[in-house]
């Protein structure tokens, strides 16, 4: 069974699309250690001097103030970061928002892999009657979210937000910063990107006490992306038993 740190990309019937499927029933000691070691870098950037215990406490406070829907969404985004980093993707954004307690104003994640830029949008569902143990709705929402952002159908400029994150997450990468700022200028001048020219990560998390009942075969997943357009696409499917699992790990880190 593929877990948080032991998973691999699987091919689909589209040459430019791959799938990762992860089941999370609990966190192993190895996974807890990985989260503890990477927590500060994920949330605050590689140059941050914050202790992991303080970052964990800040996250817990953020979760406590959030609605159940937002708690679920934040947990799903965090798990996506762990999975992608472990796959060799370089994180170019901060999990913690630049304005504390504010909503995200752009992509859920921005990564690089082998010199290429990848955009993440993560959606999740924790209500059984809504997801019915399938990933179709969350995959559709994630893909549609990316399309709407890059095509100018949202109120915020996602490229400006990505540039702001890169200034902190990878300040030395001047060429990436320049590229994102150029994309931001294009966006403001109504020159929008085509989804066909972008590499995208579609994150889909379904929460259920019985994760064995959630679909996880590539044959089912690939049916949902038949009409997707992208230069390359990675679908990261997470079957997650309970959102409280992550909170318990953060409590351990916060308490030292």
C-alpha positions as CSV (number, residue, x, y, z in Angstrom):
1,X,0.0,0.0,0.0
2,X,1.4,3.4,-1.0
3,X,1.8,5.7,2.0
4,X,3.0,9.2,2.5
5,X,6.7,8.5,1.9
6,X,6.5,5.3,-0.1
7,X,4.6,6.0,-3.4
8,X,5.4,6.3,-7.1
9,X,4.0,7.8,-10.2
10,X,1.8,5.5,-12.4
11,X,1.2,6.0,-16.1
12,X,-2.2,6.6,-17.6
13,X,-3.7,6.2,-21.1
14,X,-2.4,9.8,-21.8
15,X,1.3,10.1,-22.4
16,X,1.5,13.4,-20.7
17,X,-0.4,12.5,-17.5
18,X,0.6,10.4,-14.4
19,X,-1.1,9.5,-11.2
20,X,0.1,9.1,-7.6
21,X,-2.2,7.3,-5.2
22,X,-1.6,7.5,-1.4
23,X,-3.5,5.9,1.4
24,X,-3.1,7.4,4.9
25,X,-4.7,5.4,7.8
26,X,-2.1,6.7,10.3
27,X,1.4,8.2,10.4
28,X,4.4,5.9,11.0
29,X,7.2,7.0,13.2
30,X,9.3,7.6,10.1
31,X,6.6,9.9,8.6
32,X,6.2,11.8,11.9
33,X,9.9,12.4,11.9
34,X,9.9,13.6,8.3
35,X,7.1,16.0,9.1
36,X,9.0,17.3,12.2
37,X,12.2,17.8,10.2
38,X,10.6,19.5,7.2
39,X,7.9,21.5,9.0
40,X,9.7,24.8,9.3
41,X,11.0,24.7,5.7
42,X,7.5,23.9,4.3
43,X,5.8,26.6,6.3
44,X,8.3,29.4,6.6
45,X,11.1,28.7,4.0
46,X,14.6,27.2,4.1
47,X,16.2,30.3,5.6
48,X,13.8,30.5,8.6
49,X,15.1,30.1,12.1
50,X,11.8,29.4,13.8
51,X,11.8,26.3,16.0
52,X,9.6,23.5,14.7
53,X,7.6,23.6,18.0
54,X,6.6,27.2,17.4
55,X,5.6,26.7,13.8
56,X,3.5,23.7,14.9
57,X,1.8,25.8,17.5
58,X,1.1,28.5,15.0
59,X,-0.5,26.0,12.6
60,X,-2.6,24.5,15.4
61,X,-3.9,27.9,16.3
62,X,-4.7,28.5,12.6
63,X,-6.6,25.2,12.4
64,X,-8.5,25.9,15.6
65,X,-9.9,29.2,14.1
66,X,-10.8,27.6,10.8
67,X,-14.1,26.0,9.8
68,X,-14.3,22.3,9.2
69,X,-14.1,22.8,5.5
70,X,-11.0,25.0,5.8
71,X,-9.3,22.6,8.3
72,X,-9.9,19.8,5.8
73,X,-8.5,21.9,2.9
74,X,-5.4,23.0,4.8
75,X,-4.6,19.5,5.9
76,X,-4.9,18.2,2.3
77,X,-2.6,21.0,1.0
78,X,0.0,20.1,3.7
79,X,-0.1,16.4,2.7
80,X,0.3,17.4,-0.9
81,X,3.5,19.3,0.0
82,X,5.0,16.3,1.8
83,X,4.2,13.9,-1.1
84,X,5.5,16.2,-3.8
85,X,8.7,17.1,-1.9
86,X,9.4,13.4,-1.3
87,X,8.9,12.9,-5.1
88,X,11.7,15.4,-5.8
89,X,9.7,18.5,-6.4
90,X,11.3,21.7,-5.1
91,X,8.8,23.8,-3.2
92,X,8.8,27.5,-4.3
93,X,6.1,28.9,-2.0
94,X,5.4,29.0,1.7
95,X,2.6,26.9,3.2
96,X,2.0,29.7,5.7
97,X,0.2,32.6,4.0
98,X,2.3,35.8,3.7
99,X,-0.5,37.7,5.5
100,X,-1.3,35.7,8.6
101,X,-4.9,34.5,8.9
102,X,-5.7,35.6,5.4
103,X,-7.1,33.5,2.6
104,X,-4.8,32.3,-0.2
105,X,-4.7,34.7,-3.2
106,X,-3.3,32.4,-5.8
107,X,-2.2,28.9,-6.5
108,X,-2.2,26.4,-3.7
109,X,1.4,25.5,-4.5
110,X,4.2,26.3,-6.9
111,X,7.0,23.8,-7.6
112,X,9.9,23.1,-9.8
113,X,11.0,19.7,-11.1
114,X,14.0,19.3,-13.4
115,X,14.0,23.0,-14.2
116,X,10.3,23.1,-15.1
117,X,7.6,25.0,-13.3
118,X,4.5,23.2,-11.9
119,X,1.3,24.7,-10.5
120,X,-0.7,22.9,-7.7
121,X,-4.3,23.2,-7.0
122,X,-5.6,21.0,-4.2
123,X,-9.3,20.2,-3.4
124,X,-10.7,17.9,-0.8
125,X,-13.9,16.4,0.5
126,X,-14.7,15.0,3.9
127,X,-18.5,14.5,3.6
128,X,-19.4,11.0,2.6
129,X,-22.6,12.0,0.7
130,X,-20.6,14.5,-1.3
131,X,-17.7,12.4,-2.4
132,X,-19.3,8.9,-2.3
133,X,-15.8,7.4,-2.1
134,X,-14.8,8.8,-5.5
135,X,-12.3,11.4,-6.6
136,X,-14.2,12.7,-9.6
137,X,-15.6,15.9,-8.0
138,X,-12.4,16.9,-6.3
139,X,-10.3,16.3,-9.4
140,X,-12.8,18.3,-11.5
141,X,-12.7,21.2,-9.0
142,X,-8.9,21.2,-8.8
143,X,-8.5,21.3,-12.6
144,X,-11.2,23.9,-13.0
145,X,-9.5,26.1,-10.4
146,X,-6.2,26.2,-12.2
147,X,-8.0,26.9,-15.5
148,X,-9.9,29.8,-14.0
149,X,-6.9,31.3,-12.4
150,X,-4.6,31.3,-15.4
151,X,-7.3,32.5,-17.8
152,X,-8.1,35.6,-15.7
153,X,-11.5,34.4,-14.3
154,X,-10.6,35.2,-10.7
155,X,-10.2,38.5,-8.8
156,X,-6.5,38.0,-7.9
157,X,-3.3,37.8,-10.0
158,X,-1.9,34.4,-9.2
159,X,1.5,35.1,-10.7
160,X,2.0,38.1,-8.5
161,X,1.2,36.0,-5.5
162,X,3.6,33.3,-6.7
163,X,6.4,35.9,-7.2
164,X,5.8,37.2,-3.6
165,X,6.3,33.7,-2.2
166,X,9.4,33.0,-4.3
167,X,11.0,36.2,-2.9
168,X,11.0,34.5,0.5
169,X,11.1,30.8,-0.4
170,X,13.9,31.0,-3.0
171,X,15.2,34.6,-3.0
172,X,18.4,33.5,-4.9
173,X,16.4,32.4,-7.9
174,X,16.3,35.7,-9.8
175,X,15.4,34.1,-13.1
176,X,12.3,32.4,-11.7
177,X,11.3,35.7,-9.9
178,X,11.7,37.6,-13.2
179,X,9.7,35.0,-15.1
180,X,6.8,35.2,-12.6
181,X,6.9,39.0,-12.5
182,X,6.7,39.0,-16.4
183,X,3.7,36.6,-16.2
184,X,2.1,39.0,-13.7
185,X,2.6,41.9,-16.0
186,X,1.0,39.9,-18.8
187,X,-1.9,39.0,-16.6
188,X,-2.6,42.6,-15.6
189,X,-2.5,43.5,-19.4
190,X,-5.1,40.7,-20.1
191,X,-2.6,38.5,-21.8
192,X,-3.4,35.2,-20.2
193,X,-1.6,31.8,-20.2
194,X,-3.0,28.8,-22.1
195,X,-3.5,25.7,-19.9
196,X,-2.0,23.7,-22.8
197,X,1.3,25.4,-22.1
198,X,1.5,24.7,-18.4
199,X,2.5,21.8,-16.2
200,X,-0.1,21.2,-13.5
201,X,-0.6,19.2,-10.4
202,X,-4.2,18.2,-9.6
203,X,-4.5,17.4,-5.9
204,X,-7.5,15.4,-4.8
205,X,-8.1,14.3,-1.2
206,X,-11.0,12.2,0.0
207,X,-11.5,11.7,3.7
208,X,-13.3,8.6,5.0
209,X,-13.1,6.3,8.0
210,X,-13.1,3.4,5.6
211,X,-10.4,4.3,3.1
212,X,-10.4,0.8,1.6
213,X,-13.8,1.7,0.0
214,X,-12.4,4.8,-1.8
215,X,-11.5,4.2,-5.4
216,X,-7.7,4.1,-6.0
217,X,-7.2,2.3,-9.3
218,X,-5.6,4.2,-12.2
219,X,-8.3,3.0,-14.6
220,X,-10.9,4.9,-12.7
221,X,-8.8,8.0,-12.1
222,X,-7.8,8.4,-15.7
223,X,-11.4,8.5,-16.8
224,X,-11.8,11.8,-15.0
225,X,-9.0,13.5,-16.9
226,X,-9.9,12.6,-20.4
227,X,-10.8,16.1,-21.4
228,X,-8.0,17.8,-19.4
229,X,-5.6,19.9,-21.3
230,X,-2.0,20.6,-20.1
231,X,1.5,20.3,-21.2
232,X,2.0,17.8,-18.5
233,X,-0.3,16.7,-15.7
234,X,0.2,15.0,-12.4
235,X,-2.8,13.8,-10.4
236,X,-2.0,13.3,-6.7
237,X,-4.9,11.2,-5.1
238,X,-4.9,11.0,-1.3
239,X,-7.3,8.7,0.6
240,X,-7.2,10.0,4.2
241,X,-8.8,8.4,7.2
242,X,-9.3,11.4,9.4
243,X,-8.1,15.1,9.4
244,X,-7.3,14.8,13.1
245,X,-4.3,12.6,12.3
246,X,-2.2,15.5,11.2
247,X,-3.3,17.6,14.2
248,X,-2.1,14.9,16.6
249,X,1.4,15.0,14.9
250,X,1.5,18.8,15.2
251,X,0.5,18.5,18.9
252,X,3.5,16.2,19.4
253,X,5.9,18.6,17.7
254,X,4.4,21.6,19.5
255,X,4.9,19.9,22.9
256,X,8.5,19.0,22.1
